[in-house]
Amino acid sequence: MIKFNVFGRTMSVLKINNEWQLFNEPDIGIRSRVYDVVIPAELSEEELLIYLDDIYHELATEKRPSVIRQ
């Protein structure tokens, strides 16, 4: 499992059956799958950060300008 800080939101990505799956990781509660974002299976781990930054760029703020791997 790879965790990211996506503009202040903790998310994780896991490869299951050759498919990347994206999850919300709340501070309190249970991890939930994000079904409305499909990550291409051919992306490498290194490319995930750029992909998430592209998908969620509208959440960027001056305080949180980019996605960070945790």
PyMOL commands that set and color helices and strands:
alter all, ss='L'
color gray80, all
select helices_A, chain A and resi 45-55+57-59
alter helices_A, ss='H'
color red, helices_A
select strands_A, chain A and resi 2-6+9-16+19-24+32-39+67-69
alter strands_A, ss='S'
color yellow, strands_A
deselect
rebuild
show_as cartoon
